Amino acid sequence: MSSSKPLKTRQLPKKKFHLLIFGCQMNISDAERLAKILTQIGYEQTKNESEADLIAVVACAVRQKAVDRIHGKVRNWQLVKEKRPLVTLLSGCVLAADRKKLADKFDLFIDIKKLDTLPEQIQALAPEEKLALPDFFDIEPSYYSAYRAYVPIMTGCNKYCTYCAVPYTRGKEISRPSANILEEIQHLLEHGYKEIVLLGQNVNSYGLDKMEGIKFPELLQKIDKLGDNFWLKFLTSHPYDMSDKLIKVMTKTKNLNDYLHLPMQSGSDALLKRMNRHYSIAQYKKLIRKIKKSLPQTAISTDTIVGFCGETEKEFQATASLLKTLKFNMAYLSQYSQRAGTAAAKLYKDDVPKAVKKERWNKLNKILTKNSLDFNKTMLGQTRDALIDYVDKTGNIYNNIGKLSNYISVHIATTKPLPIGEFTQVKIVEAKAWGVKAEVVK
């Protein structure tokens, strides 16, 4: 993992921190690194917010609802501070406008890419602490799982989609050195990790910010060669940068899962132009056909926004039609939420009523439910590996819940619990809209 020397610091006795994480897998990965730093400066992590001496929020600026939840939490913490000492810390994806509103409500703000500023800010609150911290990508994370790891390969984005806050909260694309990525993953595999998920706002553009060094297809090849029996995924891809070379590499890897996430956002060219997505529907459909021809067993999920600025009924129907035509079995459907500071907030009016957004979301969800059931039926009778995440018991029966390599949820009923974090070979016996039911292969 990191070549940095162990951090030396006087331990803070019985100090505990609690993490609140909003948003995507990238925020989970960021939180793991933040947790490592807090642990190294003497704090112990707790899942109980009420016993925490420090509460760290890893925020998400994508939707207003997440920011509203933070405001609600802050009001509660102000009451706690009247009764006992409590340090509050804000990090993650935070727009300038939100940071301004929250500035006087948090004790610390940490730019997640600049954890090296944490010593000075902690010292300002507790001058006796003398700390020295490595750069962000060199920080060894405290992984939340003993078998699944989210590994950031880059941060930031250069696409500037009009609805998106990421370029303003995370900055331009910065690729992590490939040697560090390979070292971290090798370490994880040596310690028995079963699933590696590569993270970036646009993993396809990995390495394009550097004149020298490998690009994403080569990185994928190198990672694939590190082991023989692990799952490998990557999130998220941008259609504009999904190259023929990458698709070819994907067909030749032995560990890469049969799953790809490729956001379309809308089925209307006019809306895609307003969103500044850099591709047309014709180009997107051509790309999907190419992927399905080369990787016919791959499950493809997508992102779709309903109710974006000025979305007409005709434009919405184009999105609904494309969702049916391309038969996505999974999709992250969101109702547009205007974020101050984004280009869309400056250029367009958020003029689609909430009731219309909800109605359109329901219509897309109905299409998706049918697509999902149809796709899941194609797996009936298949024998596949399942990675078990959770086990509960009802009476004498254990319900083992996990994922298949194509990201489909699987439920397996047994008389003895299956090992969490391990592969179990199962046979698909029933298809549901939410996933499949399976039996353990004897």
Secondary structure, DSSP 8 states (H G I E B T S, - for coil): ---S--------TTEEEEEEE-SSHHHHHHHHHHHHHHHHTTEEE-S-GGG-SEEEEEE--S-HHHHHHHHHHHHHHHHHHTTS--EEEEEES--HHHHHHHGGG-SEE--TT-GGGHHHHHHHH-TT-------GGGS----S-SSEEEEE-EE--S---TT--HHHHT-S-EE--HHHHHHHHHHHHHTT--EEEEE-TTGGGTTTTSSSS--HHHHHHHHHTT-SS-EEEEE---GGG--HHHHHHHHH-SSB-SEEE---B-S-HHHHHHHT-S--HHHHHHHHHHHHHH-TT-EEEEEEEES-TT--HHHHHHHHHHHHHHT-SEEEEEE----TTSHHHHHS---S-HHHHHHHHHHHHHHHHHHHHHHHHTTTT-EEEEEEEEEEEETTEEEEEEEETTS-EEEEEESS---TTSEEEEEEEEE-SS-EEEEE--
